[in-house]
Amino acid sequence: MSLRPATLLRVFIPFALGFFLSYIFRTVNAVIAPDLVRDIGVDPASLGLLTSAYFLSFAAFQLPLGVLLDRYGARRVEATLLLFAAAGAFVFARAETLTGLMLGRALIGLGVSACLMAAFKAFTLWFPPERLPLANGVQMISGGVGALAATTPVELSLQWTDWRGVFLILAGLTVAAAACVFFIVPEKEGTYSGETLREQLAGIRQVFTNRAFWTIAPWAVAAQAAYLSIVGLWSGPWLRDIANYDRMAIANTLMGVSLAMIAGYFAFGALAERLARRSIQPMTVAAVGMLTFIVVQGLLVLQLTALTLPLWLLFGFCGTACILPYAVLSQSFPKHLSGRANTGLNLMVFIAAFAAQWAIGLIINLWPQTVSGGYDPAGYNTGFGLILTLQICAAVWYFFSSRRKLNYSEPPFSD
């Protein structure tokens, strides 16, 4: 299957814009955290809870999202939800209390909950299975660019506005993104599910009772929870309190992490596609990347400050391997279940990210603040170490389960 360049752009660009904005929303708190602490007066636990409210609402909508994507299509679902994200950004910008900020953050999470899964759903309709790892990787690059925009550019913008002004700008851009998705993305006729609600729920059961799903999911979930929770918030405070970086150095380092993220999404997607031609499965590529990611996190727990920059760049690069399991699952289920398969995984990922981001804050809060007003290094060690331990356990489960020689390239169901 081949696409004309114009159609290619109409499929990619609007979804890329939505995902670009979703990643800004997801990671911007790592830069503005000191401002939130100053203006609202939150402690580490409250900061973690506030930021992770995005993940909780995001996760809560994943199963309904899968049904909606399969029934109504990616274009209509994402365009509608992005309006909720715009409303959430406006609420966040105007909030004066922790509760108001959490409400805005939760609306944002709900509103961008389709930005990745809608794109993945559309790609399964427009591209052949062997091109999905690369197509998904290109989509993830747009998220990496969003994470990049949420670092030094945001820090520089704070010199002429405040964090509230930043969120008002984001609200306007999100409305524009919703319009782009609705009016530009092409329709593909005959691709919507005609199932009844009962049949759709039965499809969810098929996903969650599938052996291949439960072989892949635990490790993918644990790794992504670590990646999202740390990049999205705790990387900035770590660089401040462990590496003793100032605000601009933190923003520049996080920009480097985002650049590494962009490179990683492209590299792992392209590598998985190329090796698949040699009968090397994408999940094998993902496993190598996620094992390296575990090693990098272990070195961060050791707090080797002389290696701060290379370790965080490797963190940004290797953590992107976590996205490959989505393409594996897309190929393991028939097209009418692909939305529910990926949103089922995403549900677990974002519940885990919510728990991880909040838990790290709770753990850091167990230690008193340092003389300089920062957080105790022992808190970071314990919090990051706990998340790392869960990934190691999940990796062991994956390799143990894979001994049964599951074939991820053949769908377990038929259309």
LOLUM-179212 format. One record per residue (C-alpha): residue in three letters; chain; x, y, z. Coordinates in pm, whole numbers. Each point is the difference from the previous one (the first is absolute). Example, Ala and Ser with C-alpha at 12.3 -4.5 7.8 and 13.67 -1.06 7.14 Angstrom:
2
REC,ALA,A,1230,-450,780 .
REC,SER,A,137,344,-66 .
//
This chain:
415
REC,MET,A,0,0,0 .
REC,SER,A,133,345,-90 .
REC,LEU,A,-132,344,77 .
REC,ARG,A,15,315,-206 .
REC,PRO,A,213,269,168 .
REC,ALA,A,-302,225,52 .
REC,THR,A,-191,-277,177 .
REC,LEU,A,307,-84,205 .
REC,LEU,A,18,357,125 .
REC,ARG,A,-374,11,71 .
REC,VAL,A,30,-315,212 .
REC,PHE,A,320,96,184 .
REC,ILE,A,4,375,55 .
REC,PRO,A,-324,56,197 .
REC,PHE,A,61,-296,230 .
REC,ALA,A,362,109,43 .
REC,LEU,A,-115,348,105 .
REC,GLY,A,-236,-145,261 .
REC,PHE,A,269,-229,139 .
REC,PHE,A,252,286,-2 .
REC,LEU,A,-231,198,230 .
REC,SER,A,-80,-300,218 .
REC,TYR,A,370,-46,73 .
REC,ILE,A,41,365,91 .
REC,PHE,A,-285,-40,249 .
REC,ARG,A,149,-325,128 .
REC,THR,A,352,128,68 .
REC,VAL,A,-25,376,58 .
REC,ASN,A,-34,-36,377 .
REC,ALA,A,361,-118,18 .
REC,VAL,A,97,359,-93 .
REC,ILE,A,-270,199,181 .
REC,ALA,A,5,-208,321 .
REC,PRO,A,191,269,198 .
REC,ASP,A,-260,257,-105 .
REC,LEU,A,-288,-224,109 .
REC,VAL,A,170,-63,335 .
REC,ARG,A,53,375,47 .
REC,ASP,A,-346,117,-111 .
REC,ILE,A,-219,-279,138 .
REC,GLY,A,217,-123,288 .
REC,VAL,A,-3,-375,-71 .
REC,ASP,A,227,-265,152 .
REC,PRO,A,159,-286,-201 .
REC,ALA,A,-294,-236,57 .
REC,SER,A,-253,263,-111 .
REC,LEU,A,216,93,-299 .
REC,GLY,A,12,-365,-104 .
REC,LEU,A,-376,-39,46 .
REC,LEU,A,-74,321,-189 .
REC,THR,A,216,-94,-297 .
REC,SER,A,-118,-361,-7 .
REC,ALA,A,-368,104,-14 .
REC,TYR,A,66,19,-374 .
REC,PHE,A,91,-369,-3 .
REC,LEU,A,-299,-106,211 .
REC,SER,A,-266,159,-222 .
REC,PHE,A,195,-109,-307 .
REC,ALA,A,-4,-360,121 .
REC,ALA,A,-363,5,111 .
REC,PHE,A,-113,78,-353 .
REC,GLN,A,207,-260,-183 .
REC,LEU,A,-254,-285,-16 .
REC,PRO,A,-289,225,-109 .
REC,LEU,A,246,157,-243 .
REC,GLY,A,77,-335,-161 .
REC,VAL,A,-370,-64,-57 .
REC,LEU,A,-53,352,-138 .
REC,LEU,A,297,-26,-236 .
REC,ASP,A,-120,-331,-138 .
REC,ARG,A,-357,127,-37 .
REC,TYR,A,33,366,-108 .
REC,GLY,A,352,30,-136 .
REC,ALA,A,314,188,100 .
REC,ARG,A,-82,335,-162 .
REC,ARG,A,-328,74,176 .
REC,VAL,A,106,-138,337 .
REC,GLU,A,330,188,27 .
REC,ALA,A,-139,330,-129 .
REC,THR,A,-275,-7,263 .
REC,LEU,A,228,-95,287 .
REC,LEU,A,256,269,-81 .
REC,LEU,A,-262,261,86 .
REC,PHE,A,-6,-142,355 .
REC,ALA,A,379,41,14 .
REC,ALA,A,-33,364,-104 .
REC,ALA,A,-258,55,275 .
REC,GLY,A,232,-169,250 .
REC,ALA,A,291,225,-96 .
REC,PHE,A,-223,304,54 .
REC,VAL,A,-113,-129,343 .
REC,PHE,A,363,-73,97 .
REC,ALA,A,107,350,-103 .
REC,ARG,A,-272,163,214 .
REC,ALA,A,18,-230,305 .
REC,GLU,A,104,139,338 .
REC,THR,A,-11,-321,207 .
REC,LEU,A,141,-350,-17 .
REC,THR,A,-350,-134,-67 .
REC,GLY,A,-48,235,-294 .
REC,LEU,A,336,-94,-146 .
REC,MET,A,-81,-370,35 .
REC,LEU,A,-334,50,-175 .
REC,GLY,A,168,179,-289 .
REC,ARG,A,272,-263,-19 .
REC,ALA,A,-260,-280,1 .
REC,LEU,A,-195,165,-283 .
REC,ILE,A,321,28,-198 .
REC,GLY,A,72,-370,54 .
REC,LEU,A,-349,-92,-117 .
REC,GLY,A,27,229,-301 .
REC,VAL,A,331,-135,-129 .
REC,SER,A,-79,-363,82 .
REC,ALA,A,-59,-79,-368 .
REC,CYS,A,299,182,-148 .
REC,LEU,A,219,-309,-31 .
REC,MET,A,-258,-277,-21 .
REC,ALA,A,-204,180,-267 .
REC,ALA,A,311,29,-214 .
REC,PHE,A,85,-367,53 .
REC,LYS,A,-356,-95,-90 .
REC,ALA,A,15,206,-319 .
REC,PHE,A,337,-148,-94 .
REC,THR,A,-135,-357,26 .
REC,LEU,A,-258,99,-263 .
REC,TRP,A,233,186,-238 .
REC,PHE,A,327,-197,24 .
REC,PRO,A,101,-367,-41 .
REC,PRO,A,105,-182,321 .
REC,GLU,A,370,-6,-87 .
REC,ARG,A,7,382,-13 .
REC,LEU,A,-169,56,337 .
REC,PRO,A,317,11,218 .
REC,LEU,A,146,276,-218 .
REC,ALA,A,-331,185,-32 .
REC,ASN,A,-51,-12,376 .
REC,GLY,A,359,112,52 .
REC,VAL,A,-49,305,-223 .
REC,GLN,A,-313,88,196 .
REC,MET,A,197,-26,324 .
REC,ILE,A,258,241,-138 .
REC,SER,A,-266,271,4 .
REC,GLY,A,-44,-71,370 .
REC,GLY,A,373,31,48 .
REC,VAL,A,-10,340,-170 .
REC,GLY,A,-278,95,243 .
REC,ALA,A,214,-109,293 .
REC,LEU,A,280,209,-150 .
REC,ALA,A,-227,304,-19 .
REC,ALA,A,-90,-48,367 .
REC,THR,A,361,52,115 .
REC,THR,A,222,298,-86 .
REC,PRO,A,-267,175,-214 .
REC,VAL,A,-241,-5,296 .
REC,GLU,A,272,118,237 .
REC,LEU,A,81,288,-234 .
REC,SER,A,-369,88,-38 .
REC,LEU,A,-23,40,377 .
REC,GLN,A,215,311,-38 .
REC,TRP,A,-288,188,-167 .
REC,THR,A,-304,-182,140 .
REC,ASP,A,-75,-241,284 .
REC,TRP,A,-112,-362,6 .
REC,ARG,A,-362,114,-21 .
REC,GLY,A,71,183,-325 .
REC,VAL,A,169,-311,-137 .
REC,PHE,A,-313,-206,63 .
REC,LEU,A,-226,260,-159 .
REC,ILE,A,211,-18,-314 .
REC,LEU,A,-20,-380,10 .
REC,ALA,A,-379,20,31 .
REC,GLY,A,-21,199,-324 .
REC,LEU,A,237,-233,-184 .
REC,THR,A,-201,-301,111 .
REC,VAL,A,-321,142,-147 .
REC,ALA,A,188,49,-328 .
REC,ALA,A,125,-360,14 .
REC,ALA,A,-355,-127,48 .
REC,ALA,A,-109,187,-312 .
REC,CYS,A,292,-141,-200 .
REC,VAL,A,-83,-358,96 .
REC,PHE,A,-369,38,-79 .
REC,PHE,A,32,180,-334 .
REC,ILE,A,323,-145,-145 .
REC,VAL,A,23,-370,93 .
REC,PRO,A,-156,-216,-276 .
REC,GLU,A,-273,-254,64 .
REC,LYS,A,35,-362,-102 .
REC,GLU,A,-344,-139,-73 .
REC,GLY,A,-112,-334,136 .
REC,THR,A,246,-2,291 .
REC,TYR,A,-233,68,291 .
REC,SER,A,-119,-282,221 .
REC,GLY,A,-366,-92,-29 .
REC,GLU,A,10,-199,321 .
REC,THR,A,-253,41,277 .
REC,LEU,A,120,130,336 .
REC,ARG,A,-8,-356,135 .
REC,GLU,A,219,-122,-286 .
REC,GLN,A,238,290,54 .
REC,LEU,A,36,-86,368 .
REC,ALA,A,59,-362,-99 .
REC,GLY,A,286,127,-216 .
REC,ILE,A,156,162,305 .
REC,ARG,A,-25,-335,179 .
REC,GLN,A,175,-168,-295 .
REC,VAL,A,289,242,34 .
REC,PHE,A,39,-41,376 .
REC,THR,A,-18,-380,-13 .
REC,ASN,A,257,-36,-277 .
REC,ARG,A,326,-171,96 .
REC,ALA,A,218,209,-233 .
REC,PHE,A,-139,318,157 .
REC,TRP,A,98,-108,351 .
REC,THR,A,344,-110,-111 .
REC,ILE,A,80,344,-139 .
REC,ALA,A,-202,236,218 .
REC,PRO,A,169,-17,345 .
REC,TRP,A,344,103,-123 .
REC,ALA,A,-133,259,-245 .
REC,VAL,A,-214,148,279 .
REC,ALA,A,278,9,260 .
REC,ALA,A,252,153,-241 .
REC,GLN,A,-237,266,-131 .
REC,ALA,A,-117,87,351 .
REC,ALA,A,361,71,94 .
REC,TYR,A,63,198,-316 .
REC,LEU,A,-314,212,18 .
REC,SER,A,11,70,374 .
REC,ILE,A,367,98,7 .
REC,VAL,A,22,198,-325 .
REC,GLY,A,-337,165,71 .
REC,LEU,A,93,135,344 .
REC,TRP,A,281,-142,211 .
REC,SER,A,286,44,-248 .
REC,GLY,A,5,377,65 .
REC,PRO,A,12,-17,382 .
REC,TRP,A,262,-280,-24 .
REC,LEU,A,226,218,-211 .
REC,ARG,A,-46,284,250 .
REC,ASP,A,55,-198,319 .
REC,ILE,A,246,-272,-109 .
REC,ALA,A,200,167,-279 .
REC,ASN,A,-36,353,147 .
REC,TYR,A,-107,150,-335 .
REC,ASP,A,-160,345,-21 .
REC,ARG,A,-331,55,-181 .
REC,MET,A,145,71,-344 .
REC,ALA,A,240,-295,25 .
REC,ILE,A,-293,-222,95 .
REC,ALA,A,-205,124,-296 .
REC,ASN,A,293,-50,-239 .
REC,THR,A,64,-352,130 .
REC,LEU,A,-367,-90,-38 .
REC,MET,A,16,138,-353 .
REC,GLY,A,287,-241,-63 .
REC,VAL,A,-211,-283,142 .
REC,SER,A,-279,95,-239 .
REC,LEU,A,239,1,-296 .
REC,ALA,A,119,-345,106 .
REC,MET,A,-365,-104,23 .
REC,ILE,A,-63,114,-358 .
REC,ALA,A,307,-191,-120 .
REC,GLY,A,-108,-308,194 .
REC,TYR,A,-351,-9,-141 .
REC,PHE,A,135,20,-354 .
REC,ALA,A,287,-243,58 .
REC,PHE,A,-203,-272,170 .
REC,GLY,A,-284,29,-254 .
REC,ALA,A,234,-17,-299 .
REC,LEU,A,210,-278,155 .
REC,ALA,A,-306,-211,80 .
REC,GLU,A,-126,32,-357 .
REC,ARG,A,338,-84,-153 .
REC,LEU,A,64,-300,226 .
REC,ALA,A,-352,-132,-59 .
REC,ARG,A,108,-63,-361 .
REC,ARG,A,259,-237,145 .
REC,SER,A,-260,-179,215 .
REC,ILE,A,105,178,320 .
REC,GLN,A,-319,94,183 .
REC,PRO,A,-65,361,121 .
REC,MET,A,-44,-130,355 .
REC,THR,A,360,-123,-7 .
REC,VAL,A,116,351,-86 .
REC,ALA,A,-222,138,276 .
REC,ALA,A,141,-245,255 .
REC,VAL,A,360,101,-75 .
REC,GLY,A,-90,368,30 .
REC,MET,A,-193,-44,324 .
REC,LEU,A,280,-207,155 .
REC,THR,A,241,285,-76 .
REC,PHE,A,-254,239,150 .
REC,ILE,A,9,-202,324 .
REC,VAL,A,380,25,12 .
REC,VAL,A,-12,379,-49 .
REC,GLN,A,-250,38,284 .
REC,GLY,A,223,-208,225 .
REC,LEU,A,285,242,-64 .
REC,LEU,A,-229,296,76 .
REC,VAL,A,-92,-158,332 .
REC,LEU,A,373,-12,79 .
REC,GLN,A,-1,380,-52 .
REC,LEU,A,316,12,-212 .
REC,THR,A,-7,378,-42 .
REC,ALA,A,313,3,-218 .
REC,LEU,A,-206,-186,-262 .
REC,THR,A,-317,206,43 .
REC,LEU,A,-37,120,-359 .
REC,PRO,A,82,-326,-183 .
REC,LEU,A,-218,-203,236 .
REC,TRP,A,-301,224,-50 .
REC,LEU,A,52,2,-376 .
REC,LEU,A,7,-381,7 .
REC,PHE,A,-310,4,219 .
REC,GLY,A,-182,206,-265 .
REC,PHE,A,123,-220,-286 .
REC,CYS,A,-43,-349,144 .
REC,GLY,A,-336,69,162 .
REC,THR,A,-154,41,-344 .
REC,ALA,A,32,-374,-60 .
REC,CYS,A,-309,-33,220 .
REC,ILE,A,-220,110,-292 .
REC,LEU,A,74,-302,-220 .
REC,PRO,A,-239,-234,189 .
REC,TYR,A,-291,206,-135 .
REC,ALA,A,91,-100,-356 .
REC,VAL,A,42,-361,113 .
REC,LEU,A,-350,-2,148 .
REC,SER,A,-147,168,-309 .
REC,GLN,A,128,-293,-205 .
REC,SER,A,-120,-257,254 .
REC,PHE,A,-369,93,-22 .
REC,PRO,A,-243,45,-290 .
REC,LYS,A,-56,358,-115 .
REC,HIS,A,-342,31,164 .
REC,LEU,A,167,-70,338 .
REC,SER,A,319,198,-54 .
REC,GLY,A,-137,313,168 .
REC,ARG,A,-102,-193,310 .
REC,ALA,A,329,-194,12 .
REC,ASN,A,211,315,3 .
REC,THR,A,-229,196,231 .
REC,GLY,A,-7,-300,234 .
REC,LEU,A,377,21,25 .
REC,ASN,A,-17,378,29 .
REC,LEU,A,-250,-29,285 .
REC,MET,A,250,-202,200 .
REC,VAL,A,291,226,-98 .
REC,PHE,A,-163,320,121 .
REC,ILE,A,-142,-148,320 .
REC,ALA,A,354,-115,76 .
REC,ALA,A,144,340,-99 .
REC,PHE,A,-247,174,234 .
REC,ALA,A,96,-234,284 .
REC,ALA,A,373,31,-69 .
REC,GLN,A,4,379,-22 .
REC,TRP,A,-200,41,319 .
REC,ALA,A,187,-277,183 .
REC,ILE,A,338,160,-71 .
REC,GLY,A,-133,324,148 .
REC,LEU,A,-133,-180,308 .
REC,ILE,A,334,-174,49 .
REC,ILE,A,201,322,-41 .
REC,ASN,A,-231,162,254 .
REC,LEU,A,111,-254,263 .
REC,TRP,A,330,188,32 .
REC,PRO,A,28,360,125 .
REC,GLN,A,105,270,-243 .
REC,THR,A,369,81,-22 .
REC,VAL,A,150,323,131 .
REC,SER,A,-17,150,-350 .
REC,GLY,A,-373,-75,-20 .
REC,GLY,A,34,-294,-238 .
REC,TYR,A,-99,-363,43 .
REC,ASP,A,218,-263,166 .
REC,PRO,A,205,-216,-244 .
REC,ALA,A,-99,-310,198 .
REC,GLY,A,-361,61,-100 .
REC,TYR,A,87,-5,-369 .
REC,ASN,A,209,-315,50 .
REC,THR,A,-285,-182,169 .
REC,GLY,A,-271,117,-241 .
REC,PHE,A,196,-64,-318 .
REC,GLY,A,129,-328,142 .
REC,LEU,A,-353,-127,64 .
REC,ILE,A,-106,75,-357 .
REC,LEU,A,316,-170,-129 .
REC,THR,A,-68,-313,206 .
REC,LEU,A,-348,-33,-150 .
REC,GLN,A,147,14,-350 .
REC,ILE,A,251,-272,80 .
REC,CYS,A,-279,-225,129 .
REC,ALA,A,-208,69,-312 .
REC,ALA,A,296,-77,-227 .
REC,VAL,A,50,-335,174 .
REC,TRP,A,-371,-75,-53 .
REC,TYR,A,28,84,-370 .
REC,PHE,A,297,-229,-63 .
REC,PHE,A,-155,-279,206 .
REC,SER,A,-331,26,-189 .
REC,SER,A,172,27,-337 .
REC,ARG,A,149,-345,47 .
REC,ARG,A,-337,-126,-120 .
REC,LYS,A,101,140,-341 .
REC,LEU,A,-290,228,-76 .
REC,ASN,A,-7,115,-361 .
REC,TYR,A,-78,371,7 .
REC,SER,A,-9,29,-377 .
REC,GLU,A,-312,-215,-39 .
REC,PRO,A,-336,130,126 .
REC,PRO,A,-158,-221,270 .
REC,PHE,A,-341,76,-151 .
REC,SER,A,-133,19,-351 .
REC,ASP,A,-198,278,-159 .
//
